[in-house]
Amino acid sequence: MAFNEHIFIFPAESLPGHNKDSPVTTTEDLLERASAHWSLNRTELRPIQTTSLTPLHPPIVHYKNGFVHGSIRAFEQGLNLMLRPDDVWLAIIVQLRLYFNGKVGDLRSKLAIKTYKEHPVANTHTAVIETNVVGKCHPAFKSANGFTDPEMRRWIRPEFTTTTPRDVSIADMVMLSEVSTDFERYHFPNGKAPSVTLLGTPTDWDKILRRVDCLPEYGEGCAEWAKLLIAVLKRMVATFYTPDSLELKEFWKNISKKVHVGSDGDNEMETISGWITAFSYWNEEGRRVQDFVNTYSMRVYTLDGVRFPVIRPTQVASGVVQASVKLHRSATNTIQNCTLITGCFGMQVSPLADGTTFRPFFGYWVLPNSAAEVTDATTSHQSSHNQPHELGGRSVSNP
């Protein structure tokens, strides 16, 4: 059976909607919303050194967790939700990074993490223009996911028919990083998206399913998380084969279910369930997001006998992570301490024939920590030649 490079499913018989959330059109505006590390009022102190986000076309709607919050907002507003296998896989490894951050001591032998003395080096010669990246982005990031096991590196990196060099680079960068804890509040009413577009082929999506099968190797917590992801991914794969299935349409409509459990002081506690909670399983400390007991069991969302969590909207972890890196400028042969910010910042907004399309948007920035922190690269290289580099328990090697 032959397949196109995408499939449509129409979960709800409703008219297409239009985005009502305010988009941003410049990388500076998006960065101001996405990270407390940068402000339009202090651009002279932390100018953007390199980014994958120039220009922002189509415009981006920022959300704290672009994949989770943006997907829910697509359903709330009746938009077409467009997903690549890379979007889903990168959302999974951002969550996996949180889990590893909380378990790095327990999993050190399994992850084969080295001990390092410096920060990774990012070379602007290959990173300034994305078309020159071609899968290597910053050259020091060729081992950049912090693991010395080549099989682990291959497992982390996306490899689908829709994968771009930027996707590979971002996967590496995510595994260098720790989560950003900027706080935002969201309300999630129920919604019904008129259409979902899955890009790629069934084989692409099946690859994610097979990769998730490996998660139980990293502990009991990951084993429980994998059960949720497998139940979701099986239905994403099945969508290519039977997009008219009433069962699958019902699955897509249940991305988020509003649930109320008890009270929070004088107010009723707002909680959600639905399959999107599989992508918000871990919090910023690498611990499982609190699962509230639902006294109304009929409202608990289940797939294949697996119960999905009931969580508070404010507990959804950020989809943005950060790391300390050293930026090498080839033109001046200098090195500067910088902050790398990467992840899913929001949703790209594109007009549809009749309505609006939302698709997750991943990218990165590199910002200087201080304009004064510039050292000669030759001296730095001689002192650290062939030495591994330390990054808070996460690591890369010199290229």
C-alpha positions in Angstrom: 0.0 0.0 0.0 1.5 3.3 -1.1 1.3 6.4 1.2 1.7 10.1 0.6 4.0 12.2 2.7 1.1 13.2 4.9 -2.3 12.2 6.1 -5.4 14.2 7.1 -7.9 13.2 9.7 -11.0 15.2 10.6 -11.9 14.5 14.2 -14.8 17.0 14.5 -17.5 18.1 12.1 -17.0 21.8 12.7 -16.0 24.8 10.7 -12.3 25.6 10.6 -11.3 28.3 13.2 -8.9 31.1 13.2 -6.1 31.8 15.6 -6.9 34.4 18.3 -3.6 34.4 20.2 -1.2 37.2 19.5 1.8 36.1 17.4 5.3 37.6 17.3 7.1 38.5 14.1 10.7 39.0 15.2 13.2 36.7 16.9 13.8 39.5 19.5 10.2 39.6 20.5 10.0 35.8 20.7 13.2 35.6 22.8 11.8 38.2 25.2 8.8 36.1 25.9 10.6 32.7 25.9 13.4 33.4 28.3 14.2 35.5 31.3 17.8 35.6 30.1 17.2 38.3 27.6 15.2 41.6 27.6 14.6 44.2 24.9 15.6 46.8 27.5 19.1 45.2 27.8 20.0 44.3 24.2 23.3 46.0 24.4 24.4 43.6 27.2 23.2 40.4 25.6 23.1 40.7 21.9 22.0 37.5 20.0 25.2 35.9 18.8 23.6 33.2 16.6 20.1 31.8 16.1 18.1 29.5 13.9 15.1 31.8 14.1 15.8 34.5 11.5 13.4 35.6 10.1 10.2 34.5 11.8 8.0 33.7 8.8 5.4 32.5 9.3 4.9 34.3 12.6 5.1 32.4 15.9 2.6 32.3 18.8 4.7 31.8 22.0 3.6 29.3 24.6 5.6 28.1 27.7 5.5 24.6 26.3 5.1 25.0 22.5 4.1 21.4 21.9 1.7 20.8 24.8 0.1 24.2 25.1 0.1 24.9 21.4 -1.5 21.6 20.5 -4.3 22.2 23.1 -4.8 25.7 21.8 -5.2 24.3 18.2 -8.0 22.1 19.4 -9.6 24.9 21.5 -9.7 27.3 18.5 -10.7 24.7 15.9 -7.4 25.0 14.0 -5.7 22.5 11.7 -2.9 20.9 13.8 0.0 19.9 11.7 2.6 17.5 13.2 5.9 16.1 12.0 7.4 12.9 13.5 10.3 15.2 14.5 8.0 17.4 16.5 6.7 14.5 18.6 10.1 13.0 19.0 11.8 16.3 20.1 8.9 16.8 22.6 9.6 13.4 24.0 13.4 14.0 24.4 12.8 17.4 26.1 10.8 15.4 28.7 13.5 12.7 28.8 16.1 15.5 29.5 14.1 16.5 32.5 14.0 12.9 33.8 17.8 12.5 33.2 18.4 15.8 35.1 16.7 14.4 38.1 18.3 10.9 37.9 21.8 11.6 36.6 23.5 10.1 39.7 21.4 6.9 39.6 21.8 6.5 35.8 25.5 7.5 35.4 26.7 4.0 34.4 23.7 3.4 32.1 24.2 6.8 30.4 28.0 6.5 30.3 28.4 10.2 31.3 31.9 11.5 31.5 33.3 14.1 33.9 34.4 17.4 32.3 36.3 20.5 33.3 35.1 23.1 30.7 32.0 24.0 28.8 31.3 22.8 25.2 32.5 25.1 22.4 30.2 26.4 19.7 31.9 27.7 16.6 30.2 30.6 14.8 31.9 29.8 11.5 29.5 26.9 10.9 26.6 28.1 13.1 25.8 31.6 12.0 24.1 30.6 8.8 21.8 27.6 9.1 22.3 26.5 5.5 25.9 25.9 6.3 25.0 23.6 9.2 24.1 20.5 7.3 23.6 18.3 10.3 26.6 19.4 12.3 25.5 22.8 13.6 28.2 23.6 16.1 31.1 21.2 15.4 31.6 20.5 19.1 28.0 19.3 19.3 28.8 16.1 17.3 28.9 14.4 20.7 26.7 17.1 22.2 23.9 15.0 23.8 26.2 14.4 26.7 26.5 10.6 26.3 29.6 8.7 25.2 27.6 5.6 23.9 27.3 6.0 20.1 24.2 3.9 20.2 22.6 6.3 22.6 23.5 9.2 20.4 22.0 7.6 17.4 18.8 6.7 19.4 18.4 10.4 20.5 18.8 12.0 17.1 15.8 12.2 14.8 16.0 10.3 11.5 12.8 10.6 9.6 11.8 11.6 6.1 10.9 15.0 7.5 14.1 15.6 9.5 16.1 18.7 8.8 19.7 19.5 10.0 18.2 21.9 12.5 16.2 19.0 14.1 19.4 17.0 14.5 21.2 20.0 16.1 18.3 20.8 18.4 18.2 17.1 19.6 21.9 17.4 20.5 21.4 20.7 22.2 18.4 19.6 24.3 20.5 16.8 25.8 23.1 19.3 26.9 20.6 21.4 28.7 18.6 21.9 31.8 15.0 23.2 31.9 13.9 26.8 32.0 11.5 27.4 34.9 9.8 30.6 33.7 6.3 30.5 35.0 3.0 31.0 33.1 -0.6 30.1 33.8 -2.9 28.5 31.3 -6.5 27.5 31.2 -7.5 24.5 29.1 -11.2 24.3 28.1 -12.3 21.4 26.0 -12.1 21.9 22.2 -12.5 20.0 18.9 -10.0 20.6 16.1 -11.6 20.2 12.7 -8.5 18.6 11.2 -5.1 17.1 12.0 -2.3 16.7 9.5 0.5 14.2 10.1 3.5 14.7 7.9 5.9 12.0 6.9 5.2 8.3 6.4 3.8 5.5 8.6 7.4 4.2 8.8 8.5 7.5 10.3 5.9 7.3 13.1 6.6 3.6 13.7 10.2 4.5 14.3 9.2 6.7 17.2 7.1 3.8 18.6 10.1 1.5 18.4 12.4 4.1 20.0 10.0 4.5 22.9 10.2 0.8 23.5 13.7 1.4 24.8 12.6 3.8 27.5 12.1 1.1 30.2 15.9 0.6 30.2 16.2 3.9 32.2 14.2 2.9 35.2 10.7 2.1 36.5 9.5 5.7 36.0 10.4 5.6 32.3 8.7 2.2 32.0 5.4 3.7 33.2 5.8 6.8 31.0 6.5 4.6 28.0 3.1 2.9 28.4 1.3 6.2 27.9 3.5 7.2 24.9 3.1 3.8 23.3 -0.7 4.0 23.5 -0.7 7.4 21.9 1.9 6.6 19.2 0.0 3.4 18.1 -3.0 5.5 17.3 -0.9 8.1 15.4 0.5 5.3 13.3 -3.0 3.8 12.8 -4.2 7.2 11.5 -2.3 6.7 8.3 -4.2 3.4 7.6 -7.7 4.3 8.8 -8.2 8.0 9.0 -12.0 7.7 8.8 -12.1 5.5 11.9 -14.5 6.8 14.5 -12.3 5.4 17.2 -9.3 7.4 15.9 -11.4 10.5 15.6 -12.4 10.1 19.2 -8.8 9.7 20.2 -7.8 13.0 18.5 -10.7 14.8 20.1 -9.5 13.6 23.5 -6.1 15.4 23.4 -7.3 17.3 26.5 -10.2 16.7 28.9 -11.1 19.3 31.5 -11.5 17.6 34.9 -12.2 19.1 38.4 -10.9 17.4 41.5 -11.7 18.8 44.9 -10.9 22.4 45.7 -7.9 24.6 46.0 -8.7 26.9 49.0 -12.0 28.7 48.1 -11.8 27.7 44.4 -12.5 24.5 42.5 -9.2 23.0 41.5 -8.7 23.1 37.7 -7.2 19.9 36.2 -6.9 18.2 32.8 -6.5 14.7 31.5 -6.3 13.4 28.0 -3.4 12.0 25.9 -1.4 15.2 25.8 -0.5 14.6 29.4 1.9 11.9 28.2 4.0 14.8 27.0 4.0 16.5 30.4 4.9 13.5 32.6 8.1 15.0 34.2 8.5 18.4 36.0 11.4 20.7 36.0 13.1 18.7 38.8 12.9 15.4 36.9 10.1 14.1 39.1 6.7 12.9 38.0 4.1 15.7 37.7 1.6 15.3 40.5 -1.3 13.0 39.5 -4.5 14.0 41.3 -6.8 11.3 42.2 -10.1 11.7 40.3 -13.1 10.7 42.3 -15.2 10.6 39.2 -13.6 7.6 37.5 -15.8 8.0 34.4 -13.8 11.1 33.5 -10.4 9.5 33.7 -9.0 9.1 30.3 -7.7 5.6 29.4 -6.2 3.9 26.4 -5.5 0.2 26.2 -6.2 0.0 29.9 -3.6 2.6 30.7 -4.9 5.5 32.8 -3.6 8.9 31.8 -2.7 11.4 34.6 -4.9 14.1 35.9 -2.7 17.2 36.3 -3.0 20.9 36.9 -2.4 23.1 33.8 0.2 25.1 35.8 2.3 21.9 36.3 3.1 21.6 32.6 6.9 21.9 32.4 8.5 24.3 30.0 9.4 23.1 26.5 12.5 25.3 26.6 15.9 24.2 28.0 19.3 26.0 28.4 23.0 25.2 28.8 26.3 27.0 29.3 28.5 26.9 26.2 31.7 28.6 24.9 31.3 30.4 21.6 34.3 30.4 19.3 34.6 33.3 16.8 36.8 32.2 14.0 37.3 35.8 12.7 38.9 37.0 15.9 40.0 33.7 17.3 38.3 34.4 20.6 36.1 32.5 23.0 33.2 33.8 24.9 31.0 32.3 27.7 27.4 32.1 26.4 24.0 30.7 27.2 22.3 28.3 24.7 18.5 28.4 24.8 16.7 25.8 22.7 13.4 23.9 22.6 9.8 24.3 21.4 8.9 28.0 21.8 5.4 28.0 20.3 3.4 27.4 17.2 3.9 28.6 13.6 0.8 30.2 12.3 -0.1 29.7 8.7 -3.2 30.6 6.8 -5.3 27.7 5.4 -7.8 27.8 2.6 -10.4 28.2 5.2 -9.0 28.6 8.6 -5.5 28.5 10.3 -2.8 25.9 10.7 -0.7 25.5 13.8 2.6 23.5 13.7 5.2 23.2 16.6 8.2 25.4 16.2 11.6 24.4 17.5 14.8 26.6 17.4 17.7 27.9 19.4 19.6 31.1 20.4 23.1 31.6 21.7 23.5 34.7 24.0 26.7 36.1 25.6 26.9 36.0 29.4 29.0 39.1 29.5 30.6 41.3 26.8 33.7 41.4 28.9 34.1 37.6 29.1 36.2 37.2 25.9 39.4 35.2 25.9 42.0 34.3 23.3 41.1 31.0 21.7 44.7 29.9 21.1 45.5 30.1 24.8 42.3 28.4 25.8 42.8 25.6 23.3 46.3 24.9 24.4 45.2 24.6 28.0 42.3 22.3 27.2 43.5 20.4 24.1 41.9 16.9 24.0 40.5 17.4 27.5 36.8 16.5 28.1 34.5 19.3 29.1 32.1 19.6 32.0 28.5 20.9 31.9 26.8 20.2 35.2 26.9 16.4 34.8 26.3 16.6 31.1 29.1 16.5 28.6 30.6 16.8 25.2 34.1 16.1 23.9 36.4 18.3 21.8 35.9 17.8 18.1 
